[in-house]
């Protein structure tokens, strides 16, 4: 038997665990014996409610290597990650580094691998918000330009890379100087379709919270510019509270640890008391992936600053109000599935009212056929 391709998968945050589940499943099933995967967790974000629960639910083996870098400034955190990843790569045990998305873990993996000439494969390549004030935009651009394989989730992502000078016609062996760009579809779509039925069987969150189909608004708030700036934090939460009172719908908000801390430190005390007194404003613990799928598929409207949740809302045909000034998922906005509202109370309220009254327009599939992970594995082997 031929020697298997040895992949080092690097993750560091909750969304990356979810994305990694799709490819890890393909490696253990269809590509068993042909690909060997080692999982490295940087520890960029690590909390049992935010990380371990996802390993357990999604059936991913625990991390083989844990760097435990913890939180810190962008520079200090990324430097510790680069050092740890480089040390592992110098063992000579890995042929390819597989990276997801746009976190500091993504950036660290790209820099560490590229500098010692180990090929990089980037899943979710080509996404652009065109706003370099966002740390994620810097991370994704740098990672793309360090990569040997750029796995795009949509045609828009492919176009973005072409506009930056990537040659879409590169053939033969992929290299860092002549990378291959492929539209393989979205691994998150793979996962959402695969786990939707499992969520119906296992998740009890809808019953536990006394909710019904299309009977509530799901909200998530976690990005640092929304949690760390008091004006934005208070504007978002006061608007959500007014929406709850105006439309008579419960609002469910699984509370990210960063957001919980920000509410305690930066929220207007009067607003905090109002939220606590509103019985239909449900501040829930962080939700596992199956619970989030259940919430997304039952909600009438999604309000979020999460890139992943924007897409998942689309997968389940739910309109979405985006609490950011830009999004990398521009297709959703262009086709009317989502509206960019930033932290502007009037824009949030108006977009929500329109979606609650009219829903979102029908939209063709945008994110592949649900077999992105298999396409990525096959491309790496070829």
C-alpha distance (Angstrom), angle and dihedral (degrees) to the residues before:
residue distance angle dihedral
X1 . . .
X2 3.80 . .
X3 3.79 118.4 .
X4 3.83 109.3 -92.9
X5 3.78 121.2 -115.2
X6 3.80 106.3 -102.3
X7 3.81 112.5 -138.9
X8 3.79 125.7 -172.2
X9 3.80 107.2 -155.4
X10 3.79 113.6 -160.0
X11 3.79 121.0 -158.1
X12 3.77 133.2 164.5
X13 3.80 110.6 162.6
X14 3.80 138.6 47.8
X15 3.84 97.3 -99.2
X16 3.80 90.4 52.9
X17 3.80 91.8 54.6
X18 3.79 88.6 54.6
X19 3.81 93.2 47.2
X20 3.80 91.5 46.8
X21 3.81 90.2 55.0
X22 3.80 92.1 71.4
X23 3.79 96.0 53.4
X24 3.82 93.6 38.2
X25 3.82 88.1 55.4
X26 3.81 91.4 50.1
X27 3.82 91.0 47.9
X28 3.81 92.2 51.9
X29 3.81 94.6 45.9
X30 3.81 122.4 23.8
X31 3.83 94.7 19.4
X32 3.79 98.8 37.6
X33 3.80 110.4 146.8
X34 3.81 92.7 13.7
X35 3.80 98.1 69.8
X36 3.80 127.5 36.2
X37 3.79 115.7 -162.7
X38 3.79 128.5 -159.2
X39 3.81 116.4 -170.0
X40 3.80 120.1 -145.0
X41 3.83 118.6 -171.0
X42 3.79 112.3 -162.9
X43 3.80 93.5 -162.4
X44 3.81 91.3 -127.6
X45 3.80 88.1 143.6
X46 3.76 115.2 10.5
X47 3.75 126.5 167.1
X48 3.80 126.1 134.0
X49 3.80 90.7 -122.9
X50 3.79 91.6 48.3
X51 3.82 101.5 37.2
X52 3.81 120.0 9.7
X53 3.79 93.1 50.1
X54 3.80 88.9 59.8
X55 3.80 93.3 51.9
X56 3.80 88.4 51.2
X57 3.81 97.6 45.1
X58 3.78 96.8 42.8
X59 3.78 95.3 45.1
X60 3.79 96.0 -119.8
X61 3.80 116.8 150.6
X62 3.80 112.7 -116.2
X63 3.78 118.9 -90.2
X64 3.80 113.5 -72.5
X65 3.80 90.5 -152.2
X66 3.81 125.7 29.7
X67 3.80 119.8 -169.4
X68 3.83 94.6 -177.2
X69 3.80 92.6 -157.0
X70 3.81 93.7 158.1
X71 3.77 125.2 -166.3
X72 3.79 128.6 -38.5
X73 3.78 142.4 121.2
X74 3.79 116.8 -36.0
X75 3.79 92.1 -106.7
X76 3.79 98.2 45.6
X77 3.80 94.1 42.9
X78 3.80 94.5 46.9
X79 3.80 92.3 46.1
X80 3.82 91.9 54.3
X81 3.79 90.1 48.9
X82 3.81 93.8 49.5
X83 3.80 90.6 50.7
X84 3.80 93.4 50.1
X85 3.81 95.3 43.5
X86 3.80 92.5 47.2
X87 3.79 90.8 51.5
X88 3.79 90.1 53.8
X89 3.79 94.2 45.5
X90 3.79 92.2 52.0
X91 3.81 89.3 64.4
X92 3.81 86.8 78.9
X93 3.80 92.4 -130.9
X94 3.82 97.2 119.0
X95 3.81 133.1 69.2
X96 3.82 99.9 -176.7
X97 3.80 136.1 19.6
X98 3.81 113.4 -139.6
X99 3.81 116.5 -156.2
X100 3.80 133.9 -176.4
X101 3.77 132.5 -150.8
X102 3.77 126.5 -38.4
X103 3.80 114.4 -53.4
X104 3.80 129.0 125.2
X105 3.82 86.3 -98.4
X106 3.81 88.3 59.1
X107 3.79 91.6 50.3
X108 3.80 93.2 46.5
X109 3.80 92.8 49.8
X110 3.80 92.4 49.0
X111 3.80 94.5 50.0
X112 3.79 95.6 42.9
X113 3.81 93.8 49.3
X114 3.80 98.7 40.0
X115 3.81 93.7 51.1
X116 3.82 91.9 56.8
X117 3.82 93.3 39.6
X118 3.80 100.4 -110.2
X119 3.83 110.2 145.1
X120 3.79 117.5 -107.4
X121 3.81 124.5 -146.0
X122 3.82 113.4 -163.2
X123 3.80 119.7 -159.3
X124 3.84 112.1 -157.5
X125 3.77 92.1 26.9
X126 3.79 120.9 169.5
X127 3.79 98.4 33.1
X128 3.79 113.3 141.6
X129 3.80 134.7 178.9
X130 3.84 89.5 178.0
X131 3.79 90.2 -133.5
X132 3.79 114.3 110.5
X133 3.79 90.5 -174.3
X134 3.81 83.5 81.1
X135 3.83 110.1 83.3
X136 3.79 88.3 -146.1
X137 3.81 91.5 60.6
X138 3.80 91.5 55.2
X139 3.81 90.6 47.4
X140 3.80 95.2 50.8
X141 3.81 94.9 45.4
X142 3.80 93.4 49.9
X143 3.81 92.1 45.3
X144 3.81 92.1 51.0
X145 3.79 91.6 52.3
X146 3.82 91.0 50.9
X147 3.80 94.4 48.9
X148 3.78 133.1 106.3
X149 3.81 93.9 -167.5
X150 3.79 120.9 34.7
X151 3.80 110.8 -166.0
X152 3.80 108.2 -164.4
X153 3.81 122.5 -162.4
X154 3.83 95.6 -153.8
X155 3.79 142.9 19.2
X156 3.81 89.0 -109.2
X157 3.81 88.9 61.6
X158 3.81 90.2 51.1
X159 3.81 90.1 51.0
X160 3.80 91.2 50.4
X161 3.80 90.3 56.1
X162 3.79 92.5 47.0
X163 3.81 88.9 52.6
X164 3.81 88.9 54.1
X165 3.79 91.8 54.9
X166 3.80 102.9 -94.6
X167 3.80 112.1 149.0
X168 3.79 107.7 -126.8
X169 3.81 91.2 -166.8
X170 3.80 98.7 61.8
X171 3.80 108.4 136.8
X172 3.77 136.8 179.2
X173 3.78 120.6 36.7
X174 3.79 113.5 2.2
X175 3.81 115.4 -124.2
X176 3.79 136.1 171.9
X177 3.82 88.6 -102.5
X178 3.81 94.0 44.0
X179 3.80 103.5 31.5
X180 3.78 124.3 -179.3
X181 3.81 118.3 -121.3
X182 3.80 115.6 -157.5
X183 3.80 133.6 175.4
X184 3.80 99.4 -141.8
X185 3.81 100.1 158.5
X186 3.77 127.4 -112.5
X187 3.81 123.2 -53.1
X188 3.81 88.6 -154.0
X189 3.80 88.8 62.6
X190 3.81 88.0 52.0
X191 3.79 90.1 54.1
X192 3.78 97.7 42.8
X193 3.78 91.5 53.1
X194 3.81 93.5 43.1
X195 3.79 95.8 48.5
X196 3.81 100.5 36.3
X197 3.80 92.7 89.4
X198 3.79 91.6 43.4
X199 3.80 89.5 53.3
X200 3.80 89.8 54.7
X201 3.79 89.8 54.1
X202 3.79 100.9 41.0
X203 3.79 111.1 24.3
X204 3.79 115.9 89.4
X205 3.80 97.4 173.8
X206 3.81 95.7 107.0
X207 3.80 92.0 54.6
X208 3.81 93.0 38.6
X209 3.81 91.2 56.5
X210 3.80 94.2 40.5
X211 3.80 94.0 -118.6
X212 3.80 132.6 148.9
X213 3.80 138.5 -155.4
X214 3.83 111.0 -67.6
X215 3.79 87.6 -4.9
X216 3.82 102.9 118.5
X217 3.79 147.2 29.8
X218 3.81 117.9 -110.9
X219 3.80 115.7 -148.3
X220 3.79 132.6 -178.2
X221 3.81 126.4 -176.9
X222 3.78 121.6 177.8
X223 3.83 114.0 124.6
X224 3.76 112.8 118.3
X225 3.81 95.7 -124.7
X226 3.82 88.0 58.5
X227 3.79 97.2 42.2
X228 3.81 101.2 36.5
X229 3.81 98.2 47.0
X230 3.83 108.6 73.2
X231 3.80 94.1 -155.1
X232 3.80 92.8 55.5
X233 3.80 94.1 41.0
X234 3.80 92.9 52.6
X235 3.81 93.3 42.6
X236 3.80 92.5 53.8
X237 3.79 96.7 45.6
X238 3.80 95.1 43.0
X239 3.81 89.3 51.4
X240 3.80 92.1 48.8
X241 3.80 89.5 51.1
X242 3.82 91.5 50.7
X243 3.81 89.9 49.2
X244 3.79 89.5 53.1
X245 3.80 91.8 53.0
X246 3.83 95.0 41.3
X247 3.81 98.8 47.7
X248 3.80 98.8 31.0
X249 3.80 92.2 -130.9
X250 3.80 125.6 132.1
X251 3.77 114.8 -114.0
X252 3.79 116.5 -143.4
X253 3.80 116.7 -161.1
X254 3.83 118.1 178.4
X255 3.77 100.6 -150.1
X256 3.80 118.6 -126.4
X257 3.85 111.2 -147.9
X258 3.82 90.3 -118.4
X259 3.80 90.6 53.1
X260 3.79 93.4 47.5
X261 3.79 90.6 52.8
X262 3.81 91.7 46.2
X263 3.79 91.6 51.5
X264 3.78 90.3 52.6
X265 3.81 93.3 48.4
X266 3.82 106.4 30.7
X267 3.79 110.7 22.3
X268 3.79 119.6 107.5
X269 3.84 105.1 -103.2
X270 3.81 92.5 -132.8
X271 3.81 91.0 53.6
X272 3.79 90.9 47.1
X273 3.81 89.7 54.5
X274 3.81 91.4 48.9
X275 3.78 91.3 51.4
X276 3.79 91.7 49.1
X277 3.81 90.6 50.7
X278 3.81 95.3 48.6
X279 3.80 105.1 94.1
X280 3.79 93.0 -164.5
X281 3.81 94.4 53.2
X282 3.78 102.1 88.6
X283 3.81 116.9 -164.6
X284 3.80 99.9 -167.8
X285 3.81 130.2 -174.1
X286 3.84 116.9 -97.4
X287 3.80 107.9 -65.8
X288 3.79 125.5 -128.6
X289 3.79 118.8 -127.7
X290 3.80 95.5 -96.5
X291 3.81 91.0 49.0
X292 3.81 90.6 48.9
X293 3.80 90.7 51.4
X294 3.80 89.2 50.8
X295 3.81 91.8 49.0
X296 3.80 93.7 46.2
X297 3.79 94.3 47.7
X298 3.83 92.6 48.8
X299 3.82 99.6 41.5
X300 3.79 123.1 101.3
X301 3.80 92.5 -150.0
X302 3.81 136.2 10.4
X303 3.81 122.5 -146.4
X304 3.81 113.0 -173.2
X305 3.79 150.7 142.9
X306 3.81 91.7 -152.3
X307 3.78 119.6 107.9
X308 3.79 92.2 -152.4
X309 3.79 94.2 49.9
X310 3.81 90.3 50.5
X311 3.79 89.3 60.3
X312 3.77 95.3 41.3
X313 3.80 89.2 53.4
X314 3.80 87.7 56.0
X315 3.81 92.3 47.4
X316 3.82 88.3 58.4
X317 3.83 94.1 41.3
X318 3.80 94.6 -111.5
X319 3.82 122.0 144.3
X320 3.78 115.7 -121.0
X321 3.82 136.7 -149.9
X322 3.81 109.4 -156.0
X323 3.80 117.8 -145.5
X324 3.80 93.2 -152.4
X325 3.82 135.5 82.9
X326 3.83 91.9 -126.4
X327 3.78 137.7 16.5
X328 3.79 133.5 -157.2
X329 3.82 87.8 -142.2
X330 3.79 93.8 72.7
X331 3.81 92.8 157.8
X332 3.80 90.5 71.5
X333 3.80 92.5 55.2
X334 3.81 94.6 42.0
X335 3.80 90.9 54.2
X336 3.79 96.1 44.9
X337 3.80 96.4 -111.4
X338 3.80 90.8 117.9
X339 3.80 139.0 21.7
X340 3.80 127.0 -147.0
X341 3.80 106.4 -130.3
X342 3.83 102.5 156.5
X343 3.82 109.8 -165.2
X344 3.82 93.2 -46.0
X345 3.83 109.2 130.6
X346 3.81 95.0 -151.2
X347 3.81 94.2 48.3
X348 3.80 92.4 46.5
X349 3.80 92.7 48.1
X350 3.81 95.3 44.4
X351 3.79 94.4 47.5
X352 3.79 91.3 47.6
X353 3.80 93.0 48.7
X354 3.81 91.8 49.9
X355 3.80 93.7 48.6
X356 3.80 93.3 45.5
X357 3.79 90.1 51.7
X358 3.79 99.8 39.8
X359 3.80 109.3 15.1
X360 3.81 120.7 -144.5
X361 3.82 126.5 -57.3
X362 3.78 120.1 -101.0
X363 3.78 112.9 -90.3
X364 3.81 133.8 -167.9
X365 3.82 120.4 -121.6
X366 3.79 111.9 -73.8
X367 3.79 105.9 173.0
X368 3.79 107.5 57.8
X369 3.77 134.3 -98.0
X370 3.81 101.5 -60.0
X371 3.83 94.3 -94.2
X372 3.81 101.0 92.3
X373 3.81 94.0 123.5
X374 3.80 92.3 55.9
X375 3.80 90.9 48.3
X376 3.82 90.9 51.9
X377 3.79 93.4 49.3
X378 3.81 92.1 47.8
X379 3.81 91.7 49.7
X380 3.79 92.4 51.1
X381 3.80 91.5 50.0
X382 3.80 92.6 48.2
